[in-house]
């Protein structure tokens, strides 16, 4: 089966994955174009824009670090299959009775616990308004639509204003996962995984495993990636279910 057919089938099964970043089984970093249902490798066009480079003189250096870190993540995840890289997984469209018409994100418990801790810290500091708690709690659910959930992950900051997450899709096809040891038990029933592109291993320059200290050297790159999610149409808050229904 060729790649275009696989992409088309995944986009049909997991409605809403278009535009979000995807790590292919070939190790390529890109996204699925919504209009063509094909895989487009991210080339970072900004590297050929003299005006952009003049405003961000360290971008080329950051991109070098980013490429290195992405390769480290790929080797770790595809080689060791350790779940510490994962933020959660997707359930197919229409699996379960939910108000959204897209794939469903299910967050890992440790990620959800961190989101709750960060939210509580913002409340304590007075940054969050307690009167908005009911609305904010929708962003602290372990199950939500792909558009809502991946938007929140990509733009989440802790109480110090530091980003720790950037969602990256990866699909374990049956032929690839057959006979592989070390995969999470639910991979067989939920093969579309959400990796953390900001994950860094323990070691020099990174700090503790799973903590995104290393992202600070790639700040501009991640800003570009967040902007690209909107440019690709992946993040469009008008598609959120809470913005399509009004309760009177």
C-alpha positions as CSV (number, residue, x, y, z in Angstrom):
1,X,0.0,0.0,0.0
2,X,1.5,3.4,-1.0
3,X,1.9,6.3,1.4
4,X,-0.8,8.4,-0.2
5,X,-3.4,5.6,0.4
6,X,-2.3,5.2,4.0
7,X,-2.5,9.0,4.6
8,X,-6.0,9.1,3.1
9,X,-7.2,6.2,5.3
10,X,-5.7,7.7,8.5
11,X,-7.3,11.1,7.7
12,X,-10.6,9.4,7.3
13,X,-10.3,7.4,10.5
14,X,-8.9,10.2,12.6
15,X,-10.8,13.3,11.5
16,X,-8.9,16.4,12.4
17,X,-5.3,15.2,12.2
18,X,-4.7,17.3,9.1
19,X,-2.3,20.2,9.7
20,X,-0.9,18.9,13.0
21,X,2.7,17.7,12.9
22,X,3.3,14.1,12.2
23,X,6.4,11.8,12.5
24,X,6.2,9.3,9.6
25,X,7.3,5.7,9.9
26,X,10.2,6.7,7.6
27,X,11.3,9.2,10.3
28,X,10.2,12.3,8.3
29,X,8.9,15.4,10.2
30,X,5.9,17.0,8.4
31,X,2.1,17.3,8.3
32,X,-0.9,16.0,6.4
33,X,-2.2,18.7,4.0
34,X,-6.0,19.2,4.6
35,X,-6.7,20.0,0.9
36,X,-4.7,17.2,-0.7
37,X,-4.6,14.5,2.0
38,X,-0.9,14.1,1.3
39,X,2.2,14.2,3.5
40,X,4.3,17.3,3.3
41,X,7.8,17.4,4.8
42,X,8.5,20.5,6.9
43,X,11.4,22.4,5.2
44,X,11.3,25.6,7.3
45,X,11.0,28.1,4.5
46,X,12.1,30.9,6.9
47,X,15.7,29.7,6.4
48,X,15.6,31.3,2.9
49,X,13.9,34.5,4.0
50,X,16.6,37.2,4.6
51,X,14.2,39.5,6.4
52,X,13.3,36.7,8.9
53,X,16.9,35.8,9.4
54,X,17.8,39.4,10.0
55,X,15.1,39.6,12.8
56,X,16.1,36.2,14.2
57,X,19.9,35.9,13.6
58,X,20.2,32.6,15.7
59,X,17.5,30.8,13.7
60,X,19.9,28.6,11.7
61,X,21.7,27.6,14.9
62,X,18.4,26.8,16.6
63,X,17.3,24.8,13.6
64,X,20.5,22.8,13.8
65,X,19.8,22.0,17.5
66,X,16.2,21.2,16.7
67,X,17.1,18.7,14.0
68,X,19.6,17.0,16.4
69,X,17.0,16.9,19.2
70,X,14.3,15.5,16.8
71,X,16.7,12.7,15.8
72,X,17.4,11.9,19.5
73,X,13.7,11.7,20.2
74,X,13.1,9.4,17.1
75,X,16.0,7.0,18.1
76,X,14.8,6.9,21.7
77,X,11.1,6.3,21.0
78,X,11.4,3.9,18.0
79,X,14.3,2.1,19.6
80,X,13.3,1.8,23.2
81,X,9.5,2.2,22.9
82,X,9.4,3.8,26.3
83,X,6.1,5.7,27.0
84,X,7.8,8.6,28.7
85,X,7.9,10.4,25.3
86,X,4.1,10.1,25.0
87,X,1.5,12.7,26.0
88,X,-1.5,10.5,25.1
89,X,-3.2,8.9,22.1
90,X,-6.1,9.3,19.7
91,X,-9.3,7.4,19.5
92,X,-10.9,7.3,16.0
93,X,-13.8,9.6,15.0
94,X,-17.2,8.5,16.2
95,X,-15.7,6.1,18.8
96,X,-17.7,7.0,21.9
97,X,-20.6,9.4,22.4
98,X,-19.0,12.8,22.3
99,X,-20.3,16.1,21.0
100,X,-17.4,16.7,18.6
101,X,-17.1,15.2,15.1
102,X,-13.4,14.5,15.2
103,X,-10.8,12.2,16.6
104,X,-10.7,12.1,20.4
105,X,-7.6,12.9,22.5
106,X,-6.9,10.8,25.6
107,X,-4.2,12.3,27.8
108,X,-1.8,10.3,29.9
109,X,-2.4,10.6,33.7
110,X,1.0,12.3,34.5
111,X,0.4,14.9,31.8
112,X,-3.1,15.6,33.2
113,X,-1.7,15.8,36.7
114,X,0.9,18.4,35.5
115,X,-1.8,20.5,33.8
116,X,-3.8,20.5,37.0
117,X,-0.8,21.5,39.1
118,X,0.1,24.3,36.8
119,X,-3.5,25.6,36.8
120,X,-3.6,25.5,40.7
121,X,-0.3,27.4,40.8
122,X,-1.8,30.1,38.5
123,X,-4.8,30.3,40.8
124,X,-2.5,30.7,43.8
125,X,-0.5,33.5,42.1
126,X,-3.7,35.3,41.1
127,X,-3.1,34.9,37.4
128,X,-6.2,32.8,36.9
129,X,-9.6,34.2,37.9
130,X,-11.5,31.6,40.1
131,X,-14.8,32.7,38.5
132,X,-13.6,31.3,35.2
133,X,-12.9,27.9,36.8
134,X,-15.8,26.1,35.1
135,X,-14.6,27.2,31.6
136,X,-11.0,26.4,32.4
137,X,-11.9,23.0,33.7
138,X,-12.9,22.0,30.2
139,X,-9.2,22.2,29.3
140,X,-8.3,19.9,32.3
141,X,-10.3,16.9,31.1
142,X,-8.5,13.7,30.2
143,X,-10.7,13.3,27.1
144,X,-11.4,16.0,24.6
145,X,-11.6,16.7,20.9
146,X,-8.3,16.7,18.9
147,X,-8.6,20.4,18.0
148,X,-9.2,21.4,21.6
149,X,-6.7,19.1,23.2
150,X,-3.7,19.6,20.9
151,X,-4.3,23.3,20.8
152,X,-4.1,23.4,24.6
153,X,-1.0,21.2,24.7
154,X,0.9,23.2,22.1
155,X,0.1,26.5,23.9
156,X,0.2,25.4,27.5
157,X,2.7,27.3,29.7
158,X,3.4,26.6,33.3
159,X,3.2,29.3,36.0
160,X,6.6,30.6,35.0
161,X,5.6,31.1,31.4
162,X,7.6,28.1,30.1
163,X,6.3,25.8,27.4
164,X,6.7,22.1,28.1
165,X,4.7,20.4,25.3
166,X,4.4,20.3,21.6
167,X,2.2,17.5,20.2
168,X,3.6,15.2,17.5
169,X,1.5,12.5,15.9
170,X,2.9,9.0,15.3
171,X,1.0,6.0,14.0
172,X,2.1,2.4,14.7
173,X,0.9,0.3,11.7
174,X,0.2,-3.4,12.4
175,X,3.1,-4.5,10.3
176,X,5.5,-2.3,12.2
177,X,4.3,-3.1,15.7
178,X,4.0,-6.9,15.2
179,X,6.4,-8.7,17.4
180,X,7.9,-5.5,18.9
181,X,8.4,-5.7,22.6
182,X,8.1,-2.8,25.0
183,X,5.1,-1.0,23.5
184,X,2.5,0.3,25.8
185,X,-0.3,-2.3,26.3
186,X,-2.9,-0.1,24.7
187,X,-1.0,0.5,21.4
188,X,-2.8,-2.4,19.8
189,X,-6.2,-0.7,20.4
190,X,-4.9,2.9,20.1
191,X,-2.0,3.0,17.6
192,X,-2.2,6.7,16.9
193,X,0.1,8.1,19.6
194,X,0.8,11.7,20.7
195,X,4.5,12.3,21.3
196,X,6.0,15.4,23.0
197,X,8.3,17.1,20.5
198,X,9.8,19.0,23.4
199,X,10.8,15.8,25.2
200,X,14.5,15.6,26.0
201,X,16.5,12.8,27.5
202,X,18.6,13.1,30.7
203,X,22.1,14.2,29.9
204,X,24.3,17.2,29.2
205,X,22.3,20.2,28.1
206,X,19.0,18.7,28.8
207,X,18.5,18.3,32.6
208,X,16.1,15.6,33.8
209,X,14.5,13.2,31.4
210,X,11.2,14.3,30.1
211,X,11.7,17.9,31.2
212,X,11.8,20.5,28.4
213,X,14.9,22.4,29.5
214,X,16.4,22.0,26.1
215,X,13.6,23.8,24.3
216,X,15.0,27.2,25.3
217,X,17.7,26.9,22.7
218,X,15.0,26.4,20.0
219,X,12.5,29.1,21.1
220,X,12.1,30.7,17.6
221,X,11.7,27.3,16.0
222,X,8.9,26.3,18.3
223,X,7.3,29.8,17.8
224,X,7.4,29.1,14.0
225,X,5.8,25.6,14.6
226,X,3.0,27.1,16.7
227,X,2.3,29.7,14.1
228,X,2.3,27.0,11.4
229,X,-0.4,25.0,13.2
230,X,-2.7,28.0,12.6
231,X,-1.5,28.5,9.1
232,X,-2.1,24.9,8.3
233,X,-5.7,25.2,9.7
234,X,-5.0,22.6,12.5
235,X,-5.7,25.2,15.2
236,X,-9.0,26.9,14.4
237,X,-10.9,27.8,17.5
238,X,-14.1,28.2,15.5
239,X,-14.0,24.4,15.1
240,X,-14.1,23.8,18.9
241,X,-17.3,22.3,20.0
242,X,-17.8,24.9,22.8
243,X,-17.7,27.6,20.1
244,X,-20.3,25.9,17.9
245,X,-23.0,25.6,20.5
246,X,-24.5,28.3,22.7
247,X,-26.3,27.3,25.9
248,X,-29.0,29.7,27.0
